[in-house]
Each structure stands twice: as structure tokens, then as C-alpha cells.
Amino acid sequence: MTGTNMAPAPATRLVRQAPCMPDCPALVELVAIAARSAETADSNSRERELFDAYEELRTHAITLARAQEWATPEQMADQFPSLTGFDEIERLNAASRETETASVLSDGALAARVRQALVELAAWAKGIVIAYQALDRDVEGDA
């Protein structure tokens, strides 16, 4: 489209309507969540420390996502289950395999799932940051 009445590109509209731009505090918090999640996943933390860090980071991410309208708490809980949620998932998996006893994750297995969830949490946070950076470049390019 040419001329002075050019409609903004969809990405431009999204950035202009977005509650947060690349230099806003929420994105700085996301960078911190991504870094700490990745560091914790790679660390040799004891299981209790690992679980506590996951719950803290998960809670922070859910609060931030809700405040910025990136996702509902329910959507975040589906993507990043609580520690008890991991046990419930295991029970449902066991029931679907028709085992007689619904199992609960051992601490070692739970730690492995939490480490994976921390990697996924880091990727989620970094993905939002990258998306905002790309949208910001689009807006700057349109100016």
C-alpha cells in the first residue's frame, strides 16, 4: 500500500497496543527469570533448593504474565505445573497405562521434570523478550 493513508502493519499495531515495550521493567524481569531459570536447571542444586527456586520463578512468571496480559494464570499453570501438578500428571499417566497403582514421581524423577520445566520457563521468558525486540525493530523501521 502506498500513499499517506498507509495502514500500519499488524506487528506495528501490536507493539503500539502492547502494555510493555523492550525497555520496560517487565521485560527486564523476564530476562532475570530466563537467566535464573537456566542457571538453576544447570546447577547441582539439592532437590529442595531446585523445587523452591522453580516454585518462586513459576509464581513470578505467572504474576508477570497476568499483569502484562501475556497469558492467564490458568494458561501458565497448564504450561508450568506446580510441584503437586507434576504428581497429578504422573497419576493420570499411570492410570492411562492401566497400571494397578497410580504412581507418584520419585524425588529424582521429579527433580528431572522440574529441571526440564525450568529450561522451558527460561525459553518462554526469552521468547517474549525476543518477540518484543523484533516488534520494536519493526516499529523503528516503519518510522
TIMARLO-94650 format. One record per atom (N, C-alpha, C): x, y, z; atom name; residue number from 1; residue in three letters. Coordinates in pm, 1 decimal. Layout:
<pts>
<<X,Y,Z>,'CA',NUM,'Ala'>
...
</pts>
This chain:
<pts>
<<84.1,-115.7,0.0>,'N',1,'Met'>
<<0.0,0.0,0.0>,'CA',1,'Met'>
<<89.7,123.4,0.0>,'C',1,'Met'>
<<56.7,221.1,-82.9>,'N',2,'Thr'>
<<134.5,343.5,-89.6>,'CA',2,'Thr'>
<<48.1,461.9,-56.8>,'C',2,'Thr'>
<<112.1,578.5,-38.7>,'N',3,'Gly'>
<<35.7,698.7,-9.9>,'CA',3,'Gly'>
<<43.6,735.2,136.2>,'C',3,'Gly'>
<<-21.5,844.9,173.1>,'N',4,'Thr'>
<<-15.7,894.0,310.0>,'CA',4,'Thr'>
<<-113.4,824.2,403.0>,'C',4,'Thr'>
<<-212.1,756.2,350.7>,'N',5,'Asn'>
<<-310.2,685.3,434.5>,'CA',5,'Asn'>
<<-272.7,539.4,454.4>,'C',5,'Asn'>
<<-147.2,513.0,464.8>,'N',6,'Met'>
<<-100.0,375.2,479.6>,'CA',6,'Met'>
<<-137.6,321.3,617.4>,'C',6,'Met'>
<<-205.8,208.2,620.2>,'N',7,'Ala'>
<<-241.5,144.4,747.6>,'CA',7,'Ala'>
<<-117.6,79.9,806.2>,'C',7,'Ala'>
<<-101.1,86.9,939.0>,'N',8,'Pro'>
<<16.6,23.8,999.6>,'CA',8,'Pro'>
<<12.3,-128.0,982.0>,'C',8,'Pro'>
<<130.9,-185.0,971.0>,'N',9,'Ala'>
<<141.5,-330.8,961.1>,'CA',9,'Ala'>
<<88.5,-393.0,1089.1>,'C',9,'Ala'>
<<39.2,-517.2,1085.0>,'N',10,'Pro'>
<<-13.0,-580.8,1206.6>,'CA',10,'Pro'>
<<86.0,-580.6,1322.2>,'C',10,'Pro'>
<<213.7,-605.2,1296.9>,'N',11,'Ala'>
<<312.9,-605.7,1404.9>,'CA',11,'Ala'>
<<324.4,-467.5,1467.5>,'C',11,'Ala'>
<<317.0,-365.4,1385.4>,'N',12,'Thr'>
<<324.7,-228.8,1436.2>,'CA',12,'Thr'>
<<207.0,-199.8,1527.8>,'C',12,'Thr'>
<<89.2,-240.7,1487.4>,'N',13,'Arg'>
<<-29.5,-219.3,1572.3>,'CA',13,'Arg'>
<<-13.6,-293.9,1703.5>,'C',13,'Arg'>
<<38.8,-414.7,1696.7>,'N',14,'Leu'>
<<57.4,-494.0,1817.9>,'CA',14,'Leu'>
<<151.6,-423.6,1914.2>,'C',14,'Leu'>
<<262.8,-372.7,1863.7>,'N',15,'Val'>
<<358.1,-304.8,1950.1>,'CA',15,'Val'>
<<296.5,-178.7,2007.9>,'C',15,'Val'>
<<226.5,-103.9,1927.3>,'N',16,'Arg'>
<<167.4,20.4,1976.6>,'CA',16,'Arg'>
<<62.4,-6.3,2083.3>,'C',16,'Arg'>
<<-4.2,-120.4,2075.5>,'N',17,'Gln'>
<<-107.1,-155.0,2173.8>,'CA',17,'Gln'>
<<-50.3,-233.4,2291.1>,'C',17,'Gln'>
<<71.6,-278.3,2277.6>,'N',18,'Ala'>
<<130.7,-365.8,2379.2>,'CA',18,'Ala'>
<<147.8,-291.3,2510.9>,'C',18,'Ala'>
<<122.3,-360.4,2622.7>,'N',19,'Pro'>
<<137.5,-297.5,2753.2>,'CA',19,'Pro'>
<<283.3,-278.9,2794.8>,'C',19,'Pro'>
<<376.8,-329.4,2715.8>,'N',20,'Cys'>
<<517.2,-324.6,2756.2>,'CA',20,'Cys'>
<<604.6,-314.9,2632.3>,'C',20,'Cys'>
<<703.3,-229.3,2636.7>,'N',21,'Met'>
<<799.4,-215.4,2527.4>,'CA',21,'Met'>
<<935.0,-270.8,2573.7>,'C',21,'Met'>
<<1032.3,-285.2,2481.4>,'N',22,'Pro'>
<<1157.6,-353.0,2515.9>,'CA',22,'Pro'>
<<1234.7,-298.4,2635.5>,'C',22,'Pro'>
<<1219.0,-172.5,2669.5>,'N',23,'Asp'>
<<1294.5,-118.9,2782.4>,'CA',23,'Asp'>
<<1211.7,-112.1,2910.9>,'C',23,'Asp'>
<<1096.5,-174.5,2911.8>,'N',24,'Cys'>
<<1010.9,-165.9,3030.1>,'CA',24,'Cys'>
<<1056.2,-264.0,3138.8>,'C',24,'Cys'>
<<1022.1,-234.7,3262.4>,'N',25,'Pro'>
<<1064.3,-320.2,3374.7>,'CA',25,'Pro'>
<<1019.8,-466.0,3361.5>,'C',25,'Pro'>
<<903.5,-491.0,3301.7>,'N',26,'Ala'>
<<856.6,-629.1,3289.1>,'CA',26,'Ala'>
<<951.5,-713.0,3203.5>,'C',26,'Ala'>
<<1006.0,-653.5,3098.4>,'N',27,'Leu'>
<<1099.4,-729.2,3015.2>,'CA',27,'Leu'>
<<1233.1,-748.6,3085.4>,'C',27,'Leu'>
<<1272.9,-653.7,3166.6>,'N',28,'Val'>
<<1393.3,-670.0,3247.5>,'CA',28,'Val'>
<<1371.6,-786.5,3344.9>,'C',28,'Val'>
<<1252.2,-794.5,3402.7>,'N',29,'Glu'>
<<1220.0,-906.8,3492.3>,'CA',29,'Glu'>
<<1223.0,-1039.5,3416.9>,'C',29,'Glu'>
<<1172.7,-1039.2,3293.0>,'N',30,'Leu'>
<<1175.1,-1162.4,3212.9>,'CA',30,'Leu'>
<<1317.0,-1209.7,3186.5>,'C',30,'Leu'>
<<1405.9,-1115.8,3157.0>,'N',31,'Val'>
<<1546.1,-1152.4,3135.1>,'CA',31,'Val'>
<<1601.4,-1218.6,3261.4>,'C',31,'Val'>
<<1567.3,-1162.3,3377.4>,'N',32,'Ala'>
<<1613.7,-1220.3,3504.4>,'CA',32,'Ala'>
<<1552.7,-1359.0,3527.5>,'C',32,'Ala'>
<<1425.5,-1376.0,3496.5>,'N',33,'Ile'>
<<1359.9,-1506.8,3510.5>,'CA',33,'Ile'>
<<1428.3,-1608.0,3418.8>,'C',33,'Ile'>
<<1453.8,-1568.7,3294.4>,'N',34,'Ala'>
<<1517.7,-1659.2,3198.2>,'CA',34,'Ala'>
<<1656.8,-1700.1,3246.8>,'C',34,'Ala'>
<<1733.6,-1602.2,3291.8>,'N',35,'Ala'>
<<1870.5,-1631.9,3337.1>,'CA',35,'Ala'>
<<1870.1,-1721.9,3459.8>,'C',35,'Ala'>
<<1788.7,-1687.8,3558.1>,'N',36,'Arg'>
<<1787.5,-1767.8,3681.9>,'CA',36,'Arg'>
<<1731.6,-1907.5,3656.2>,'C',36,'Arg'>
<<1630.9,-1918.2,3570.2>,'N',37,'Ser'>
<<1574.9,-2049.8,3537.7>,'CA',37,'Ser'>
<<1680.5,-2137.9,3472.4>,'C',37,'Ser'>
<<1751.3,-2083.2,3374.9>,'N',38,'Ala'>
<<1854.1,-2160.4,3305.4>,'CA',38,'Ala'>
<<1968.0,-2197.5,3400.3>,'C',38,'Ala'>
<<2011.5,-2102.6,3482.4>,'N',39,'Glu'>
<<2119.5,-2129.8,3577.4>,'CA',39,'Glu'>
<<2078.9,-2237.9,3677.9>,'C',39,'Glu'>
<<1956.3,-2230.3,3726.7>,'N',40,'Thr'>
<<1909.9,-2328.3,3824.2>,'CA',40,'Thr'>
<<1897.8,-2466.5,3761.1>,'C',40,'Thr'>
<<1847.4,-2471.2,3637.3>,'N',41,'Ala'>
<<1834.7,-2600.1,3567.8>,'CA',41,'Ala'>
<<1970.5,-2665.9,3549.0>,'C',41,'Ala'>
<<2073.1,-2585.4,3524.7>,'N',42,'Asp'>
<<2207.4,-2638.1,3500.7>,'CA',42,'Asp'>
<<2288.5,-2661.1,3628.2>,'C',42,'Asp'>
<<2236.8,-2614.3,3740.2>,'N',43,'Ser'>
<<2313.2,-2622.4,3865.0>,'CA',43,'Ser'>
<<2306.1,-2761.5,3926.8>,'C',43,'Ser'>
<<2388.8,-2780.6,4025.1>,'N',44,'Asn'>
<<2386.8,-2904.7,4103.2>,'CA',44,'Asn'>
<<2312.3,-2882.6,4234.3>,'C',44,'Asn'>
<<2209.1,-2800.7,4229.6>,'N',45,'Ser'>
<<2132.3,-2769.4,4349.9>,'CA',45,'Ser'>
<<2071.9,-2895.2,4409.7>,'C',45,'Ser'>
<<2059.3,-2893.1,4542.3>,'N',46,'Arg'>
<<1986.2,-3001.7,4607.4>,'CA',46,'Arg'>
<<1841.1,-2992.6,4564.2>,'C',46,'Arg'>
<<1771.3,-3104.3,4572.0>,'N',47,'Glu'>
<<1634.1,-3109.4,4522.0>,'CA',47,'Glu'>
<<1543.6,-3004.3,4585.8>,'C',47,'Glu'>
<<1552.8,-2987.3,4716.7>,'N',48,'Arg'>
<<1466.8,-2889.0,4784.6>,'CA',48,'Arg'>
<<1492.8,-2748.1,4731.9>,'C',48,'Arg'>
<<1621.2,-2714.0,4710.7>,'N',49,'Glu'>
<<1656.0,-2583.3,4655.5>,'CA',49,'Glu'>
<<1603.8,-2568.9,4513.4>,'C',49,'Glu'>
<<1613.7,-2676.0,4436.1>,'N',50,'Leu'>
<<1563.9,-2677.5,4299.4>,'CA',50,'Leu'>
<<1412.4,-2655.2,4297.8>,'C',50,'Leu'>
<<1342.2,-2728.8,4383.5>,'N',51,'Phe'>
<<1196.1,-2716.9,4388.9>,'CA',51,'Phe'>
<<1154.2,-2577.7,4434.0>,'C',51,'Phe'>
<<1221.0,-2524.3,4535.1>,'N',52,'Asp'>
<<1187.7,-2390.6,4585.4>,'CA',52,'Asp'>
<<1211.3,-2284.4,4478.1>,'C',52,'Asp'>
<<1324.0,-2294.9,4407.2>,'N',53,'Ala'>
<<1354.0,-2198.2,4301.2>,'CA',53,'Ala'>
<<1250.0,-2206.2,4190.4>,'C',53,'Ala'>
<<1211.0,-2329.4,4152.8>,'N',54,'Tyr'>
<<1110.3,-2345.3,4047.8>,'CA',54,'Tyr'>
<<978.5,-2280.3,4088.9>,'C',54,'Tyr'>
<<933.2,-2308.6,4209.8>,'N',55,'Glu'>
<<805.7,-2251.3,4254.7>,'CA',55,'Glu'>
<<812.1,-2098.4,4259.7>,'C',55,'Glu'>
<<924.6,-2045.2,4304.6>,'N',56,'Glu'>
<<939.8,-1899.0,4310.8>,'CA',56,'Glu'>
<<938.5,-1838.4,4170.0>,'C',56,'Glu'>
<<1015.9,-1896.0,4078.9>,'N',57,'Leu'>
<<1022.7,-1843.9,3942.2>,'CA',57,'Leu'>
<<889.9,-1861.6,3869.3>,'C',57,'Leu'>
<<826.9,-1975.0,3890.7>,'N',58,'Arg'>
<<697.1,-2002.5,3828.9>,'CA',58,'Arg'>
<<593.8,-1900.4,3876.1>,'C',58,'Arg'>
<<589.2,-1874.7,4005.7>,'N',59,'Thr'>
<<494.8,-1779.2,4061.7>,'CA',59,'Thr'>
<<521.2,-1639.1,4006.6>,'C',59,'Thr'>
<<646.9,-1601.5,4000.2>,'N',60,'His'>
<<683.8,-1470.6,3946.3>,'CA',60,'His'>
<<640.1,-1459.0,3800.3>,'C',60,'His'>
<<665.8,-1562.1,3720.3>,'N',61,'Ala'>
<<627.9,-1561.2,3578.9>,'CA',61,'Ala'>
<<475.9,-1552.4,3562.2>,'C',61,'Ala'>
<<401.8,-1626.2,3643.0>,'N',62,'Ile'>
<<255.5,-1622.6,3634.2>,'CA',62,'Ile'>
<<203.8,-1482.8,3668.6>,'C',62,'Ile'>
<<257.3,-1424.2,3774.2>,'N',63,'Thr'>
<<216.2,-1289.7,3814.8>,'CA',63,'Thr'>
<<247.4,-1188.5,3705.1>,'C',63,'Thr'>
<<366.2,-1197.1,3648.4>,'N',64,'Leu'>
<<407.5,-1105.3,3543.0>,'CA',64,'Leu'>
<<323.4,-1124.1,3416.9>,'C',64,'Leu'>
<<300.1,-1248.0,3377.7>,'N',65,'Ala'>
<<219.9,-1276.2,3258.0>,'CA',65,'Ala'>
<<78.3,-1222.0,3273.4>,'C',65,'Ala'>
<<23.5,-1236.6,3392.2>,'N',66,'Arg'>
<<-112.2,-1185.6,3417.8>,'CA',66,'Arg'>
<<-114.1,-1032.8,3412.9>,'C',66,'Arg'>
<<-16.5,-969.3,3476.8>,'N',67,'Ala'>
<<-12.4,-823.1,3481.3>,'CA',67,'Ala'>
<<6.2,-763.0,3342.3>,'C',67,'Ala'>
<<83.5,-829.2,3258.2>,'N',68,'Gln'>
<<110.8,-778.3,3124.2>,'CA',68,'Gln'>
<<11.5,-830.5,3019.6>,'C',68,'Gln'>
<<-80.7,-917.0,3063.1>,'N',69,'Glu'>
<<-182.1,-976.4,2976.1>,'CA',69,'Glu'>
<<-120.2,-1062.2,2865.5>,'C',69,'Glu'>
<<-10.0,-1130.1,2900.1>,'N',70,'Trp'>
<<52.1,-1222.5,2806.8>,'CA',70,'Trp'>
<<-16.8,-1358.1,2811.3>,'C',70,'Trp'>
<<-67.1,-1394.5,2927.5>,'N',71,'Ala'>
<<-134.1,-1523.4,2946.2>,'CA',71,'Ala'>
<<-213.4,-1517.9,3075.5>,'C',71,'Ala'>
<<-315.5,-1601.5,3082.6>,'N',72,'Thr'>
<<-393.3,-1611.1,3205.9>,'CA',72,'Thr'>
<<-319.0,-1701.4,3304.0>,'C',72,'Thr'>
<<-350.7,-1691.8,3432.1>,'N',73,'Pro'>
<<-290.0,-1784.6,3528.3>,'CA',73,'Pro'>
<<-316.4,-1930.6,3492.7>,'C',73,'Pro'>
<<-434.0,-1957.5,3438.6>,'N',74,'Glu'>
<<-467.6,-2094.9,3400.5>,'CA',74,'Glu'>
<<-378.9,-2143.8,3286.4>,'C',74,'Glu'>
<<-356.9,-2057.2,3187.3>,'N',75,'Gln'>
<<-270.2,-2095.0,3075.9>,'CA',75,'Gln'>
<<-128.1,-2121.2,3125.1>,'C',75,'Gln'>
<<-81.2,-2036.5,3213.9>,'N',76,'Met'>
<<53.9,-2054.5,3267.2>,'CA',76,'Met'>
<<62.5,-2182.0,3351.2>,'C',76,'Met'>
<<-41.2,-2209.5,3431.1>,'N',77,'Ala'>
<<-40.8,-2330.8,3513.7>,'CA',77,'Ala'>
<<-42.8,-2456.0,3426.4>,'C',77,'Ala'>
<<-110.3,-2449.5,3312.7>,'N',78,'Asp'>
<<-109.4,-2562.8,3219.6>,'CA',78,'Asp'>
<<30.5,-2585.5,3162.9>,'C',78,'Asp'>
<<99.2,-2477.1,3132.6>,'N',79,'Gln'>
<<231.9,-2488.0,3073.3>,'CA',79,'Gln'>
<<339.8,-2517.1,3176.5>,'C',79,'Gln'>
<<322.6,-2459.5,3296.8>,'N',80,'Phe'>
<<421.8,-2474.7,3403.7>,'CA',80,'Phe'>
<<352.4,-2523.3,3530.5>,'C',80,'Phe'>
<<331.2,-2655.0,3541.9>,'N',81,'Pro'>
<<257.7,-2709.0,3657.4>,'CA',81,'Pro'>
<<331.4,-2684.7,3789.0>,'C',81,'Pro'>
<<253.5,-2684.2,3896.2>,'N',82,'Ser'>
<<312.4,-2678.5,4030.1>,'CA',82,'Ser'>
<<375.8,-2814.3,4059.9>,'C',82,'Ser'>
<<447.6,-2821.2,4169.7>,'N',83,'Leu'>
<<507.5,-2949.6,4208.1>,'CA',83,'Leu'>
<<399.7,-3055.3,4229.1>,'C',83,'Leu'>
<<290.2,-3018.4,4292.7>,'N',84,'Thr'>
<<181.2,-3115.5,4309.8>,'CA',84,'Thr'>
<<116.4,-3146.9,4175.9>,'C',84,'Thr'>
<<120.0,-3051.1,4084.2>,'N',85,'Gly'>
<<67.6,-3075.9,3949.9>,'CA',85,'Gly'>
<<145.3,-3183.8,3877.1>,'C',85,'Gly'>
<<276.9,-3185.7,3896.9>,'N',86,'Phe'>
<<358.2,-3291.6,3835.5>,'CA',86,'Phe'>
<<315.0,-3428.9,3886.3>,'C',86,'Phe'>
<<287.4,-3440.3,4016.3>,'N',87,'Asp'>
<<240.7,-3567.9,4071.8>,'CA',87,'Asp'>
<<106.4,-3607.7,4011.7>,'C',87,'Asp'>
<<17.0,-3510.9,3996.9>,'N',88,'Glu'>
<<-114.5,-3539.0,3939.1>,'CA',88,'Glu'>
<<-99.9,-3585.4,3794.1>,'C',88,'Glu'>
<<-12.1,-3522.8,3720.0>,'N',89,'Ile'>
<<13.1,-3564.4,3581.1>,'CA',89,'Ile'>
<<63.1,-3707.9,3578.7>,'C',89,'Ile'>
<<153.2,-3741.9,3669.3>,'N',90,'Glu'>
<<205.7,-3878.8,3675.4>,'CA',90,'Glu'>
<<95.2,-3978.7,3710.4>,'C',90,'Glu'>
<<8.2,-3942.2,3802.9>,'N',91,'Arg'>
<<-104.8,-4031.1,3838.2>,'CA',91,'Arg'>
<<-194.1,-4055.9,3716.7>,'C',91,'Arg'>
<<-223.8,-3949.1,3643.4>,'N',92,'Leu'>
<<-307.9,-3962.7,3523.9>,'CA',92,'Leu'>
<<-238.6,-4045.7,3416.8>,'C',92,'Leu'>
<<-108.3,-4025.8,3400.2>,'N',93,'Asn'>
<<-33.3,-4107.1,3304.5>,'CA',93,'Asn'>
<<-35.8,-4254.1,3343.8>,'C',93,'Asn'>
<<-16.6,-4279.4,3472.6>,'N',94,'Ala'>
<<-18.7,-4417.9,3521.3>,'CA',94,'Ala'>
<<-156.9,-4479.8,3500.1>,'C',94,'Ala'>
<<-261.2,-4403.2,3527.5>,'N',95,'Ala'>
<<-397.2,-4454.1,3509.2>,'CA',95,'Ala'>
<<-425.3,-4483.6,3361.9>,'C',95,'Ala'>
<<-372.2,-4400.5,3273.4>,'N',96,'Ser'>
<<-395.5,-4423.4,3130.8>,'CA',96,'Ser'>
<<-319.7,-4544.9,3079.4>,'C',96,'Ser'>
<<-213.3,-4583.6,3150.5>,'N',97,'Arg'>
<<-138.8,-4704.9,3114.0>,'CA',97,'Arg'>
<<-202.0,-4827.9,3178.6>,'C',97,'Arg'>
<<-310.3,-4806.8,3250.7>,'N',98,'Glu'>
<<-384.8,-4913.5,3316.1>,'CA',98,'Glu'>
<<-301.3,-4988.5,3419.3>,'C',98,'Glu'>
<<-217.2,-4919.0,3489.0>,'N',99,'Thr'>
<<-143.0,-4982.7,3596.8>,'CA',99,'Thr'>
<<-233.5,-4989.1,3718.5>,'C',99,'Thr'>
<<-208.6,-5085.9,3802.0>,'N',100,'Glu'>
<<-294.9,-5104.4,3918.7>,'CA',100,'Glu'>
<<-275.2,-4996.6,4023.0>,'C',100,'Glu'>
<<-155.0,-4946.8,4037.1>,'N',101,'Thr'>
<<-130.9,-4842.8,4136.9>,'CA',101,'Thr'>
<<-84.9,-4716.3,4066.6>,'C',101,'Thr'>
<<-153.0,-4608.8,4095.6>,'N',102,'Ala'>
<<-113.1,-4480.6,4039.5>,'CA',102,'Ala'>
<<14.8,-4437.5,4109.4>,'C',102,'Ala'>
<<116.1,-4415.6,4030.9>,'N',103,'Ser'>
<<244.8,-4383.1,4090.9>,'CA',103,'Ser'>
<<259.2,-4233.6,4114.0>,'C',103,'Ser'>
<<348.3,-4203.3,4203.3>,'N',104,'Val'>
<<387.8,-4066.1,4230.5>,'CA',104,'Val'>
<<533.8,-4057.2,4190.7>,'C',104,'Val'>
<<573.5,-3944.5,4136.8>,'N',105,'Leu'>
<<712.2,-3928.5,4094.9>,'CA',105,'Leu'>
<<806.8,-3941.3,4213.7>,'C',105,'Leu'>
<<912.6,-4017.4,4196.6>,'N',106,'Ser'>
<<1017.8,-4020.0,4298.9>,'CA',106,'Ser'>
<<1085.1,-3883.1,4297.4>,'C',106,'Ser'>
<<1157.2,-3851.9,4404.9>,'N',107,'Asp'>
<<1224.5,-3722.3,4410.5>,'CA',107,'Asp'>
<<1319.0,-3702.6,4292.7>,'C',107,'Asp'>
<<1391.4,-3808.0,4255.2>,'N',108,'Gly'>
<<1484.2,-3797.8,4141.8>,'CA',108,'Gly'>
<<1412.7,-3770.1,4010.5>,'C',108,'Gly'>
<<1301.6,-3838.9,3988.4>,'N',109,'Ala'>
<<1224.0,-3816.9,3866.4>,'CA',109,'Ala'>
<<1159.0,-3678.3,3868.3>,'C',109,'Ala'>
<<1110.9,-3636.7,3984.9>,'N',110,'Leu'>
<<1051.7,-3503.8,3996.7>,'CA',110,'Leu'>
<<1157.4,-3396.8,3971.1>,'C',110,'Leu'>
<<1276.7,-3416.0,4023.1>,'N',111,'Ala'>
<<1384.6,-3320.0,4000.8>,'CA',111,'Ala'>
<<1415.5,-3308.0,3851.1>,'C',111,'Ala'>
<<1416.3,-3420.3,3780.3>,'N',112,'Ala'>
<<1442.0,-3416.6,3635.6>,'CA',112,'Ala'>
<<1331.7,-3340.3,3562.7>,'C',112,'Ala'>
<<1206.7,-3361.5,3602.0>,'N',113,'Arg'>
<<1095.6,-3289.0,3539.1>,'CA',113,'Arg'>
<<1100.8,-3141.4,3572.5>,'C',113,'Arg'>
<<1139.1,-3107.5,3694.6>,'N',114,'Val'>
<<1149.5,-2967.0,3734.0>,'CA',114,'Val'>
<<1263.1,-2900.1,3657.4>,'C',114,'Val'>
<<1374.8,-2969.0,3641.2>,'N',115,'Arg'>
<<1484.9,-2911.7,3561.6>,'CA',115,'Arg'>
<<1438.2,-2883.0,3418.6>,'C',115,'Arg'>
<<1364.5,-2975.2,3360.5>,'N',116,'Gln'>
<<1311.4,-2954.7,3225.1>,'CA',116,'Gln'>
<<1213.6,-2837.4,3224.2>,'C',116,'Gln'>
<<1129.1,-2828.2,3326.5>,'N',117,'Ala'>
<<1034.5,-2716.7,3334.6>,'CA',117,'Ala'>
<<1107.8,-2583.2,3347.8>,'C',117,'Ala'>
<<1219.5,-2581.4,3419.0>,'N',118,'Leu'>
<<1299.7,-2459.0,3430.8>,'CA',118,'Leu'>
<<1357.7,-2418.5,3295.3>,'C',118,'Leu'>
<<1402.2,-2515.4,3217.8>,'N',119,'Val'>
<<1451.9,-2486.7,3082.3>,'CA',119,'Val'>
<<1338.1,-2428.5,2998.1>,'C',119,'Val'>
<<1220.3,-2487.0,3008.0>,'N',120,'Glu'>
<<1105.3,-2437.7,2932.2>,'CA',120,'Glu'>
<<1062.9,-2298.2,2979.3>,'C',120,'Glu'>
<<1070.1,-2273.3,3109.0>,'N',121,'Leu'>
<<1037.8,-2141.9,3163.2>,'CA',121,'Leu'>
<<1137.1,-2037.5,3111.5>,'C',121,'Leu'>
<<1264.2,-2073.1,3108.3>,'N',122,'Ala'>
<<1366.0,-1982.3,3054.2>,'CA',122,'Ala'>
<<1337.9,-1952.7,2906.9>,'C',122,'Ala'>
<<1301.8,-2054.7,2830.9>,'N',123,'Ala'>
<<1271.8,-2035.9,2688.5>,'CA',123,'Ala'>
<<1147.7,-1949.1,2668.8>,'C',123,'Ala'>
<<1045.7,-1970.0,2750.1>,'N',124,'Trp'>
<<924.2,-1887.9,2742.6>,'CA',124,'Trp'>
<<957.7,-1741.2,2766.7>,'C',124,'Trp'>
<<1031.5,-1714.0,2873.8>,'N',125,'Ala'>
<<1066.0,-1575.8,2908.4>,'CA',125,'Ala'>
<<1152.1,-1512.3,2799.1>,'C',125,'Ala'>
<<1252.1,-1583.9,2753.4>,'N',126,'Lys'>
<<1340.4,-1531.5,2648.8>,'CA',126,'Lys'>
<<1263.5,-1510.3,2519.2>,'C',126,'Lys'>
<<1169.7,-1597.7,2489.2>,'N',127,'Gly'>
<<1088.6,-1583.5,2367.7>,'CA',127,'Gly'>
<<1007.5,-1455.7,2366.1>,'C',127,'Gly'>
<<950.6,-1419.8,2479.3>,'N',128,'Ile'>
<<874.6,-1294.6,2486.3>,'CA',128,'Ile'>
<<967.6,-1175.2,2466.3>,'C',128,'Ile'>
<<1083.5,-1178.2,2529.6>,'N',129,'Val'>
<<1180.4,-1069.2,2514.6>,'CA',129,'Val'>
<<1219.8,-1054.9,2367.4>,'C',129,'Val'>
<<1251.2,-1164.5,2302.7>,'N',130,'Ile'>
<<1291.5,-1160.6,2161.6>,'CA',130,'Ile'>
<<1177.5,-1107.7,2074.7>,'C',130,'Ile'>
<<1055.1,-1148.9,2103.4>,'N',131,'Ala'>
<<940.4,-1100.8,2026.8>,'CA',131,'Ala'>
<<925.1,-949.3,2039.0>,'C',131,'Ala'>
<<936.2,-897.5,2160.0>,'N',132,'Tyr'>
<<926.3,-752.9,2177.5>,'CA',132,'Tyr'>
<<1040.8,-679.7,2108.7>,'C',132,'Tyr'>
<<1160.1,-735.5,2112.9>,'N',133,'Gln'>
<<1273.3,-672.3,2044.9>,'CA',133,'Gln'>
<<1249.5,-668.6,1894.2>,'C',133,'Gln'>
<<1198.2,-778.0,1838.8>,'N',134,'Ala'>
<<1169.9,-782.6,1695.4>,'CA',134,'Ala'>
<<1059.3,-684.1,1658.4>,'C',134,'Ala'>
<<955.5,-678.7,1737.6>,'N',135,'Leu'>
<<846.7,-585.0,1709.7>,'CA',135,'Leu'>
<<893.8,-440.9,1721.5>,'C',135,'Leu'>
<<981.4,-415.1,1816.7>,'N',136,'Asp'>
<<1035.1,-280.4,1833.5>,'CA',136,'Asp'>
<<1117.1,-241.3,1710.4>,'C',136,'Asp'>
<<1196.4,-335.6,1656.7>,'N',137,'Arg'>
<<1273.4,-306.6,1536.0>,'CA',137,'Arg'>
<<1180.5,-278.3,1418.4>,'C',137,'Arg'>
<<1068.3,-352.4,1410.1>,'N',138,'Asp'>
<<970.0,-327.7,1304.9>,'CA',138,'Asp'>
<<915.0,-186.0,1315.1>,'C',138,'Asp'>
<<880.8,-144.4,1434.3>,'N',139,'Val'>
<<824.4,-10.5,1455.0>,'CA',139,'Val'>
<<927.9,95.2,1418.6>,'C',139,'Val'>
<<1052.7,75.8,1462.4>,'N',140,'Glu'>
<<1159.0,170.6,1429.8>,'CA',140,'Glu'>
<<1180.4,176.1,1279.2>,'C',140,'Glu'>
<<1170.0,61.3,1212.8>,'N',141,'Gly'>
<<1186.2,57.0,1067.9>,'CA',141,'Gly'>
<<1072.2,126.2,994.9>,'C',141,'Gly'>
<<953.3,125.2,1055.1>,'N',142,'Asp'>
<<837.4,190.3,994.4>,'CA',142,'Asp'>
<<841.7,342.9,1010.0>,'C',142,'Asp'>
<<919.1,388.3,1107.8>,'N',143,'Ala'>
<<920.3,533.0,1136.7>,'CA',143,'Ala'>
<<995.9,611.6,1033.4>,'C',143,'Ala'>
</pts>
